[in-house]
Amino acid sequence: MGRVVLVTGVSRDLGRRCARALAAAPGVDRVVGVDVTPPRGDMGGVAFVRADIRNPVIAKVLAKEDVDTVVHMSVIATPGSSGGRTTMKELNVIGTMQLLAACQRSPRLTTLVVKSTTTVYGASSRDPAMFAEDTEPRRLPRHGYAKDASEVEAYVRGFARRRPDVRVTMLRCANVLGHHVVSPMTAYFRLPVVPTVLGFDPRLQFLHEQDLMDVLEHCTTDGVHGTFNVAGSGVLLLSQALRRLGRPSVKLPPSAVGRVGSALRSARLTEFSPELVSLLTFGRGVDTARMRDVLGFTPRHSTASAFADFAAHVSPGPAPAERVLSGVGAVLGHPRAGTAPAGELGDRDEEADDA
């Protein structure tokens, strides 16, 4: 008998595709996908169960389906898709607490894989060049997705202490890119005119969507216990990314970025969250040595090639450039904000050193 895997968050594309990939993986007998709403795409051989992980009924699902492996993917990054910040907090934190409580009571459970995020490290001017897994953030997250992810990780660590018999793998993934991915970062790059922070050219790391599928499968079938940074090799400067994307940019003083972000949210163009603003100001780098040496996983795509694949599928965007420019100009108090050619922030266009 192979594994029986339960995957949370299958109403979203990445969760659904992860469940389908696991259903085809060697050594997996059955995959059960759970969420509060049915997935829109084809589930293949995955059995869907409508269930809310915020409800203790999730324990009955684990027992009824004889689940021995849980892949937790339902920590969401934007309040817009969940009905507001309060609902987002409930889904992320309360949902994780209930899921872990169900896992705690499940005698059959042997493996727990949690998709986390490098956002837990934050982004500030005092950050090290590279965050290792045991490096503490210089500033603890205080709001939004970053705070939720930090709390989720704390609960997962508590679960690992209470159930040492369960193999717990926590993956701190860099921003995932792909033409199927909908996230604050992909929405940002899809803007017809991309706002940047004047005087800053942050380092960015990305993970290709297929590499995310591969590492989740690896951890489900062959992974090891522990916490791991997961990202493609190398980094890109924001200016390099914009040049390769072919997007014009507008440089904004730091004091205006928050106001422009509010305008973009009001126009429903992107979720310009505080953690995204910090990342686009100071950047972030993570060390992936443990991913390769201990977890035994190497992504197929580097940061640069993951971005290149994403850029090849980017459409012009939902709004004409004039609309974005006029909105930015209105926020700044003049009719037109000066635009800059794509990637004008810097002159380098080669890959930076590996992480």
C-alpha beads as a LAMMPS data file, in Angstrom:
LAMMPS data file: protein, C-alpha beads

355 atoms
354 bonds

1 atom types
1 bond types

-500.0 500.0 xlo xhi
-500.0 500.0 ylo yhi
-500.0 500.0 zlo zhi

Masses

1 110.0

Atoms # bond

1 1 1 0.000 0.000 0.000
2 1 1 1.245 3.462 -0.914
3 1 1 0.785 6.726 0.900
4 1 1 -2.567 8.384 1.429
5 1 1 -1.967 12.137 1.110
6 1 1 -4.250 14.991 2.128
7 1 1 -3.570 18.358 0.428
8 1 1 -5.120 21.574 1.734
9 1 1 -5.920 24.642 -0.357
10 1 1 -6.862 22.831 -3.580
11 1 1 -9.348 25.502 -4.702
12 1 1 -6.332 27.597 -5.722
13 1 1 -4.349 26.650 -8.782
14 1 1 -1.064 25.778 -7.087
15 1 1 -2.816 23.576 -4.525
16 1 1 -4.813 21.793 -7.217
17 1 1 -1.761 21.210 -9.391
18 1 1 0.234 19.987 -6.402
19 1 1 -2.493 17.468 -5.577
20 1 1 -2.551 16.223 -9.194
21 1 1 1.235 15.871 -9.272
22 1 1 1.246 13.903 -6.033
23 1 1 -1.515 11.602 -7.315
24 1 1 0.838 10.571 -10.140
25 1 1 3.903 10.220 -7.916
26 1 1 5.439 6.775 -7.294
27 1 1 4.578 5.394 -3.888
28 1 1 1.351 7.415 -3.531
29 1 1 -1.836 5.365 -3.433
30 1 1 -4.479 8.078 -3.024
31 1 1 -4.657 11.875 -2.759
32 1 1 -7.490 13.732 -1.047
33 1 1 -7.868 17.462 -1.681
34 1 1 -9.748 19.631 0.801
35 1 1 -10.987 23.205 0.666
36 1 1 -14.118 25.218 1.373
37 1 1 -14.871 25.678 -2.333
38 1 1 -14.424 23.178 -5.191
39 1 1 -11.427 23.673 -7.503
40 1 1 -12.158 25.132 -10.935
41 1 1 -9.758 22.999 -12.937
42 1 1 -9.442 19.285 -13.574
43 1 1 -8.490 17.311 -10.460
44 1 1 -7.482 14.184 -12.348
45 1 1 -7.400 11.262 -9.928
46 1 1 -7.647 13.432 -6.801
47 1 1 -10.691 12.934 -4.568
48 1 1 -12.139 16.273 -3.451
49 1 1 -13.717 16.711 -0.014
50 1 1 -15.433 19.986 0.826
51 1 1 -14.115 20.795 4.289
52 1 1 -13.043 23.884 6.222
53 1 1 -9.785 23.349 8.067
54 1 1 -10.936 25.970 10.590
55 1 1 -13.523 23.436 11.736
56 1 1 -12.677 20.421 13.928
57 1 1 -14.451 18.263 11.312
58 1 1 -11.090 18.086 9.502
59 1 1 -10.076 15.446 12.091
60 1 1 -12.896 13.218 10.842
61 1 1 -11.630 13.587 7.271
62 1 1 -8.145 12.433 8.299
63 1 1 -9.597 9.435 10.136
64 1 1 -12.137 8.449 7.469
65 1 1 -9.640 8.624 4.598
66 1 1 -6.827 6.870 6.556
67 1 1 -4.469 9.777 5.813
68 1 1 -0.814 9.224 6.695
69 1 1 0.648 12.327 4.976
70 1 1 -0.549 15.950 5.055
71 1 1 0.656 18.660 2.669
72 1 1 -0.476 22.055 3.989
73 1 1 -0.735 24.685 1.231
74 1 1 -3.622 26.870 2.339
75 1 1 -1.709 29.795 3.880
76 1 1 -2.800 32.639 1.617
77 1 1 -0.952 35.882 0.867
78 1 1 -3.743 38.314 -0.007
79 1 1 -6.898 39.327 1.874
80 1 1 -8.703 40.130 -1.371
81 1 1 -9.192 36.489 -2.277
82 1 1 -10.465 35.536 1.172
83 1 1 -12.975 38.283 1.957
84 1 1 -10.805 40.634 4.028
85 1 1 -7.914 40.668 6.467
86 1 1 -9.937 39.119 9.337
87 1 1 -10.982 36.147 7.219
88 1 1 -7.439 35.815 5.878
89 1 1 -6.097 35.653 9.458
90 1 1 -8.665 33.003 10.373
91 1 1 -7.835 30.871 7.335
92 1 1 -4.093 31.115 7.870
93 1 1 -3.672 30.915 11.628
94 1 1 -6.870 29.393 13.036
95 1 1 -7.046 26.987 10.101
96 1 1 -3.485 25.820 10.744
97 1 1 -4.165 25.410 14.465
98 1 1 -7.209 23.215 13.800
99 1 1 -5.355 21.186 11.169
100 1 1 -2.437 20.570 13.524
101 1 1 -4.837 19.625 16.329
102 1 1 -6.368 17.031 13.987
103 1 1 -2.893 15.793 13.042
104 1 1 -1.993 15.572 16.734
105 1 1 -4.857 13.122 17.313
106 1 1 -4.177 11.029 14.200
107 1 1 -2.226 7.855 15.056
108 1 1 -1.678 7.028 11.367
109 1 1 0.069 10.281 10.514
110 1 1 3.737 9.867 9.623
111 1 1 4.554 12.944 7.491
112 1 1 3.636 16.639 7.527
113 1 1 4.865 18.999 4.805
114 1 1 4.159 22.724 5.200
115 1 1 4.671 25.295 2.463
116 1 1 5.938 28.427 4.192
117 1 1 7.658 31.491 2.755
118 1 1 10.917 33.440 2.928
119 1 1 8.711 36.419 3.833
120 1 1 9.123 35.317 7.476
121 1 1 12.656 36.786 7.361
122 1 1 11.304 40.245 6.566
123 1 1 13.254 42.818 4.588
124 1 1 15.149 45.720 6.135
125 1 1 18.308 47.762 5.782
126 1 1 19.966 45.738 8.565
127 1 1 19.541 42.313 6.952
128 1 1 22.489 39.975 6.281
129 1 1 23.498 39.257 2.708
130 1 1 21.896 35.815 2.972
131 1 1 19.459 34.390 5.501
132 1 1 20.221 30.859 6.674
133 1 1 17.422 28.789 8.198
134 1 1 18.599 29.553 11.742
135 1 1 19.009 33.304 11.149
136 1 1 16.520 35.389 13.100
137 1 1 14.782 38.270 11.287
138 1 1 16.133 41.670 12.225
139 1 1 12.585 42.909 12.688
140 1 1 9.749 40.575 13.653
141 1 1 6.739 40.684 11.292
142 1 1 4.000 42.888 12.708
143 1 1 1.164 42.583 10.229
144 1 1 -0.297 40.814 7.232
145 1 1 0.891 37.689 5.493
146 1 1 4.370 37.815 7.047
147 1 1 2.955 37.791 10.585
148 1 1 0.547 34.973 9.696
149 1 1 3.356 32.866 8.214
150 1 1 5.533 33.469 11.283
151 1 1 2.728 32.340 13.590
152 1 1 2.012 29.303 11.422
153 1 1 5.674 28.271 11.668
154 1 1 5.588 28.619 15.458
155 1 1 2.579 26.297 15.677
156 1 1 4.251 23.790 13.346
157 1 1 7.386 23.756 15.512
158 1 1 5.191 23.128 18.555
159 1 1 3.514 20.233 16.778
160 1 1 6.914 18.747 15.864
161 1 1 7.909 18.774 19.539
162 1 1 4.670 17.073 20.598
163 1 1 4.802 14.441 17.847
164 1 1 8.471 13.522 17.385
165 1 1 7.319 10.364 15.581
166 1 1 6.020 12.497 12.674
167 1 1 8.470 13.688 10.017
168 1 1 7.834 17.439 9.729
169 1 1 9.275 19.331 6.749
170 1 1 8.817 23.088 6.486
171 1 1 9.677 24.736 3.175
172 1 1 10.429 28.469 3.169
173 1 1 9.840 29.150 -0.506
174 1 1 10.978 32.239 -2.373
175 1 1 8.377 34.082 -4.468
176 1 1 6.891 31.532 -6.854
177 1 1 6.704 32.551 -10.513
178 1 1 4.886 30.968 -13.429
179 1 1 2.159 31.812 -15.895
180 1 1 -0.348 29.940 -13.699
181 1 1 0.616 31.807 -10.525
182 1 1 -1.551 34.605 -9.134
183 1 1 0.192 36.463 -6.314
184 1 1 1.102 40.014 -5.243
185 1 1 4.493 39.594 -6.929
186 1 1 3.145 38.349 -10.261
187 1 1 0.455 41.067 -10.222
188 1 1 3.189 43.653 -9.615
189 1 1 5.202 42.508 -12.630
190 1 1 2.055 42.440 -14.783
191 1 1 1.397 46.167 -14.254
192 1 1 1.736 48.116 -17.522
193 1 1 3.929 50.644 -15.701
194 1 1 5.860 49.256 -12.721
195 1 1 6.466 51.529 -9.711
196 1 1 9.867 51.246 -8.036
197 1 1 11.394 52.873 -4.958
198 1 1 13.703 55.757 -5.802
199 1 1 17.305 55.070 -4.807
200 1 1 16.919 51.309 -4.273
201 1 1 17.608 48.327 -6.514
202 1 1 16.748 45.250 -4.435
203 1 1 18.015 41.702 -4.914
204 1 1 15.242 39.176 -5.589
205 1 1 15.058 35.392 -5.644
206 1 1 12.387 33.305 -7.355
207 1 1 11.178 29.724 -7.474
208 1 1 9.640 28.292 -10.632
209 1 1 6.154 26.833 -10.173
210 1 1 7.289 23.426 -11.498
211 1 1 10.135 23.363 -8.986
212 1 1 7.571 23.997 -6.246
213 1 1 5.615 20.946 -7.429
214 1 1 8.832 18.910 -7.543
215 1 1 10.048 19.842 -4.056
216 1 1 6.637 19.115 -2.524
217 1 1 6.636 15.692 -4.169
218 1 1 10.227 15.119 -3.031
219 1 1 9.365 15.958 0.579
220 1 1 6.217 13.830 0.502
221 1 1 7.960 10.692 -0.761
222 1 1 11.689 11.084 0.018
223 1 1 12.120 14.201 2.141
224 1 1 13.742 14.633 5.536
225 1 1 12.796 16.364 8.756
226 1 1 13.621 20.057 9.140
227 1 1 13.227 23.590 7.830
228 1 1 14.651 24.504 4.437
229 1 1 14.996 27.613 2.290
230 1 1 13.857 26.816 -1.256
231 1 1 14.799 29.082 -4.188
232 1 1 16.382 28.980 -7.609
233 1 1 20.123 29.603 -7.685
234 1 1 21.348 33.162 -8.089
235 1 1 19.565 36.464 -7.636
236 1 1 18.203 39.183 -9.915
237 1 1 18.239 42.889 -9.296
238 1 1 14.843 44.500 -9.777
239 1 1 16.323 46.635 -12.556
240 1 1 17.503 43.499 -14.374
241 1 1 14.061 41.926 -14.042
242 1 1 12.306 44.976 -15.475
243 1 1 14.667 45.160 -18.432
244 1 1 14.093 41.511 -19.234
245 1 1 10.363 41.992 -18.829
246 1 1 10.379 45.018 -21.138
247 1 1 8.189 47.044 -18.780
248 1 1 8.507 50.815 -18.271
249 1 1 8.961 51.862 -14.647
250 1 1 8.216 54.927 -12.570
251 1 1 10.559 55.869 -9.729
252 1 1 8.770 56.991 -6.581
253 1 1 10.215 58.498 -3.408
254 1 1 9.820 56.140 -0.427
255 1 1 7.280 58.455 1.180
256 1 1 4.975 58.145 -1.845
257 1 1 5.131 54.363 -2.280
258 1 1 2.515 53.684 0.376
259 1 1 0.054 56.138 -1.178
260 1 1 0.576 54.705 -4.642
261 1 1 0.114 51.231 -3.220
262 1 1 -3.242 52.274 -1.787
263 1 1 -4.239 53.690 -5.178
264 1 1 -3.273 50.448 -6.925
265 1 1 -5.252 48.419 -4.393
266 1 1 -8.278 50.679 -4.880
267 1 1 -7.994 50.181 -8.639
268 1 1 -7.751 46.409 -8.025
269 1 1 -4.536 46.252 -10.011
270 1 1 -2.377 44.609 -7.333
271 1 1 -2.127 43.921 -3.596
272 1 1 0.696 46.334 -2.781
273 1 1 1.164 45.048 0.775
274 1 1 3.637 46.510 3.302
275 1 1 5.776 43.363 3.102
276 1 1 5.935 43.673 -0.693
277 1 1 6.962 47.329 -0.388
278 1 1 9.746 46.331 2.039
279 1 1 10.950 43.608 -0.331
280 1 1 10.956 46.013 -3.292
281 1 1 12.969 48.471 -1.197
282 1 1 15.586 46.349 0.559
283 1 1 15.382 42.984 -1.218
284 1 1 16.190 39.648 0.385
285 1 1 18.554 36.741 -0.160
286 1 1 18.377 33.248 1.339
287 1 1 21.052 30.578 1.567
288 1 1 19.909 27.330 -0.076
289 1 1 22.855 25.100 0.876
290 1 1 20.713 22.984 3.238
291 1 1 18.151 22.468 0.473
292 1 1 20.808 20.896 -1.733
293 1 1 22.992 19.150 0.856
294 1 1 20.480 17.949 3.462
295 1 1 17.101 17.880 1.738
296 1 1 18.723 16.521 -1.400
297 1 1 16.800 18.734 -3.796
298 1 1 18.081 21.017 -6.552
299 1 1 15.606 23.139 -8.558
300 1 1 15.685 22.729 -12.338
301 1 1 15.362 26.495 -12.818
302 1 1 17.634 29.236 -11.545
303 1 1 16.141 32.509 -10.374
304 1 1 16.959 34.023 -13.786
305 1 1 15.443 31.187 -15.824
306 1 1 12.315 31.089 -13.638
307 1 1 11.829 34.786 -14.303
308 1 1 12.520 34.353 -18.018
309 1 1 9.818 31.687 -18.288
310 1 1 7.366 33.914 -16.422
311 1 1 8.232 36.933 -18.588
312 1 1 7.595 34.944 -21.772
313 1 1 3.947 34.497 -20.741
314 1 1 3.192 37.954 -19.321
315 1 1 0.325 39.744 -21.056
316 1 1 0.114 43.553 -21.345
317 1 1 -2.028 43.737 -18.196
318 1 1 -5.589 44.615 -17.233
319 1 1 -5.264 48.394 -17.504
320 1 1 -3.704 50.742 -20.067
321 1 1 -0.498 52.446 -19.065
322 1 1 -2.160 55.882 -19.214
323 1 1 -4.600 54.846 -16.492
324 1 1 -1.783 53.767 -14.187
325 1 1 0.256 56.901 -14.911
326 1 1 -2.676 59.207 -14.260
327 1 1 -3.408 57.403 -10.973
328 1 1 0.204 57.706 -9.858
329 1 1 0.285 61.353 -10.862
330 1 1 -2.893 62.090 -8.928
331 1 1 -1.436 60.521 -5.788
332 1 1 1.779 62.517 -6.150
333 1 1 -0.095 65.731 -6.791
334 1 1 0.755 66.375 -10.439
335 1 1 -0.824 65.161 -13.676
336 1 1 1.992 62.907 -14.873
337 1 1 4.629 61.062 -12.895
338 1 1 7.912 60.823 -14.765
339 1 1 8.394 57.378 -16.252
340 1 1 11.714 55.736 -16.837
341 1 1 12.636 53.200 -19.459
342 1 1 12.407 49.612 -18.325
343 1 1 15.138 48.787 -15.824
344 1 1 16.698 52.274 -15.679
345 1 1 17.648 51.778 -12.049
346 1 1 20.999 50.160 -12.849
347 1 1 23.408 49.166 -15.568
348 1 1 24.213 45.557 -14.663
349 1 1 22.406 42.797 -16.539
350 1 1 24.306 39.671 -15.582
351 1 1 23.376 37.135 -12.954
352 1 1 24.578 37.806 -9.453
353 1 1 26.359 35.211 -7.315
354 1 1 24.593 32.010 -6.341
355 1 1 22.712 31.933 -3.068

Bonds

1 1 1 2
2 1 2 3
3 1 3 4
4 1 4 5
5 1 5 6
6 1 6 7
7 1 7 8
8 1 8 9
9 1 9 10
10 1 10 11
11 1 11 12
12 1 12 13
13 1 13 14
14 1 14 15
15 1 15 16
16 1 16 17
17 1 17 18
18 1 18 19
19 1 19 20
20 1 20 21
21 1 21 22
22 1 22 23
23 1 23 24
24 1 24 25
25 1 25 26
26 1 26 27
27 1 27 28
28 1 28 29
29 1 29 30
30 1 30 31
31 1 31 32
32 1 32 33
33 1 33 34
34 1 34 35
35 1 35 36
36 1 36 37
37 1 37 38
38 1 38 39
39 1 39 40
40 1 40 41
41 1 41 42
42 1 42 43
43 1 43 44
44 1 44 45
45 1 45 46
46 1 46 47
47 1 47 48
48 1 48 49
49 1 49 50
50 1 50 51
51 1 51 52
52 1 52 53
53 1 53 54
54 1 54 55
55 1 55 56
56 1 56 57
57 1 57 58
58 1 58 59
59 1 59 60
60 1 60 61
61 1 61 62
62 1 62 63
63 1 63 64
64 1 64 65
65 1 65 66
66 1 66 67
67 1 67 68
68 1 68 69
69 1 69 70
70 1 70 71
71 1 71 72
72 1 72 73
73 1 73 74
74 1 74 75
75 1 75 76
76 1 76 77
77 1 77 78
78 1 78 79
79 1 79 80
80 1 80 81
81 1 81 82
82 1 82 83
83 1 83 84
84 1 84 85
85 1 85 86
86 1 86 87
87 1 87 88
88 1 88 89
89 1 89 90
90 1 90 91
91 1 91 92
92 1 92 93
93 1 93 94
94 1 94 95
95 1 95 96
96 1 96 97
97 1 97 98
98 1 98 99
99 1 99 100
100 1 100 101
101 1 101 102
102 1 102 103
103 1 103 104
104 1 104 105
105 1 105 106
106 1 106 107
107 1 107 108
108 1 108 109
109 1 109 110
110 1 110 111
111 1 111 112
112 1 112 113
113 1 113 114
114 1 114 115
115 1 115 116
116 1 116 117
117 1 117 118
118 1 118 119
119 1 119 120
120 1 120 121
121 1 121 122
122 1 122 123
123 1 123 124
124 1 124 125
125 1 125 126
126 1 126 127
127 1 127 128
128 1 128 129
129 1 129 130
130 1 130 131
131 1 131 132
132 1 132 133
133 1 133 134
134 1 134 135
135 1 135 136
136 1 136 137
137 1 137 138
138 1 138 139
139 1 139 140
140 1 140 141
141 1 141 142
142 1 142 143
143 1 143 144
144 1 144 145
145 1 145 146
146 1 146 147
147 1 147 148
148 1 148 149
149 1 149 150
150 1 150 151
151 1 151 152
152 1 152 153
153 1 153 154
154 1 154 155
155 1 155 156
156 1 156 157
157 1 157 158
158 1 158 159
159 1 159 160
160 1 160 161
161 1 161 162
162 1 162 163
163 1 163 164
164 1 164 165
165 1 165 166
166 1 166 167
167 1 167 168
168 1 168 169
169 1 169 170
170 1 170 171
171 1 171 172
172 1 172 173
173 1 173 174
174 1 174 175
175 1 175 176
176 1 176 177
177 1 177 178
178 1 178 179
179 1 179 180
180 1 180 181
181 1 181 182
182 1 182 183
183 1 183 184
184 1 184 185
185 1 185 186
186 1 186 187
187 1 187 188
188 1 188 189
189 1 189 190
190 1 190 191
191 1 191 192
192 1 192 193
193 1 193 194
194 1 194 195
195 1 195 196
196 1 196 197
197 1 197 198
198 1 198 199
199 1 199 200
200 1 200 201
201 1 201 202
202 1 202 203
203 1 203 204
204 1 204 205
205 1 205 206
206 1 206 207
207 1 207 208
208 1 208 209
209 1 209 210
210 1 210 211
211 1 211 212
212 1 212 213
213 1 213 214
214 1 214 215
215 1 215 216
216 1 216 217
217 1 217 218
218 1 218 219
219 1 219 220
220 1 220 221
221 1 221 222
222 1 222 223
223 1 223 224
224 1 224 225
225 1 225 226
226 1 226 227
227 1 227 228
228 1 228 229
229 1 229 230
230 1 230 231
231 1 231 232
232 1 232 233
233 1 233 234
234 1 234 235
235 1 235 236
236 1 236 237
237 1 237 238
238 1 238 239
239 1 239 240
240 1 240 241
241 1 241 242
242 1 242 243
243 1 243 244
244 1 244 245
245 1 245 246
246 1 246 247
247 1 247 248
248 1 248 249
249 1 249 250
250 1 250 251
251 1 251 252
252 1 252 253
253 1 253 254
254 1 254 255
255 1 255 256
256 1 256 257
257 1 257 258
258 1 258 259
259 1 259 260
260 1 260 261
261 1 261 262
262 1 262 263
263 1 263 264
264 1 264 265
265 1 265 266
266 1 266 267
267 1 267 268
268 1 268 269
269 1 269 270
270 1 270 271
271 1 271 272
272 1 272 273
273 1 273 274
274 1 274 275
275 1 275 276
276 1 276 277
277 1 277 278
278 1 278 279
279 1 279 280
280 1 280 281
281 1 281 282
282 1 282 283
283 1 283 284
284 1 284 285
285 1 285 286
286 1 286 287
287 1 287 288
288 1 288 289
289 1 289 290
290 1 290 291
291 1 291 292
292 1 292 293
293 1 293 294
294 1 294 295
295 1 295 296
296 1 296 297
297 1 297 298
298 1 298 299
299 1 299 300
300 1 300 301
301 1 301 302
302 1 302 303
303 1 303 304
304 1 304 305
305 1 305 306
306 1 306 307
307 1 307 308
308 1 308 309
309 1 309 310
310 1 310 311
311 1 311 312
312 1 312 313
313 1 313 314
314 1 314 315
315 1 315 316
316 1 316 317
317 1 317 318
318 1 318 319
319 1 319 320
320 1 320 321
321 1 321 322
322 1 322 323
323 1 323 324
324 1 324 325
325 1 325 326
326 1 326 327
327 1 327 328
328 1 328 329
329 1 329 330
330 1 330 331
331 1 331 332
332 1 332 333
333 1 333 334
334 1 334 335
335 1 335 336
336 1 336 337
337 1 337 338
338 1 338 339
339 1 339 340
340 1 340 341
341 1 341 342
342 1 342 343
343 1 343 344
344 1 344 345
345 1 345 346
346 1 346 347
347 1 347 348
348 1 348 349
349 1 349 350
350 1 350 351
351 1 351 352
352 1 352 353
353 1 353 354
354 1 354 355
